[in-house]
Amino acid sequence: MATTTLKILREINDRTQEEIANVLGISQNTYSRLERNPKNLTSEQAQKLADFYNVNIADLLTEATPTISFNDNKIEGSNNGYVGSIENDNRHSANASEVSSLKEEIAYLRKQNEDLIKLLSDRK
């Protein structure tokens, strides 16, 4: 089974299902079911989670794997709900081919996000 964005956001933010259930005012078991099937979220629950993680509702409900952006050795919170620093340990130095491939993947994922946002806005 694919990992949902809700689970990824929760784990990135080092939260338990019980903590997130408390944010929503529901039981841990109910939240566990929502995490497995986010399509069952109410609009109020989706808004609470989007506010909690500091993401757009569209990003929260996407079926695509969320993108985590690294700029200036920080993980940006605007796209993925995590704000924090990482150390630049230089354990892996990417070659030009890897960088080019990653840039292409980023462009593809950004396009997917734009398409999803447009799809969601067309539904309204």
HELIX and SHEET records of a PDB file:
HELIX    1   1 THR A    5  ILE A   12  1                                   8    
HELIX    2   2 GLN A   17  LEU A   24  1                                   8    
HELIX    3   3 GLN A   28  ARG A   36  1                                   9    
HELIX    4   4 PRO A   38  ASN A   40  5                                   3    
HELIX    5   5 SER A   43  TYR A   53  1                                  11    
HELIX    6   6 ILE A   57  LEU A   61  1                                   5    
HELIX    7   7 ALA A   96  ARG A  123  1                                  28    
SHEET    1   A 3 PHE A  70  ASN A  71  0                                        
SHEET    2   A 3 LYS A  74  ILE A  75 -1                                        
SHEET    3   A 3 GLY A  84  SER A  85 -1                                        
END                                                                             
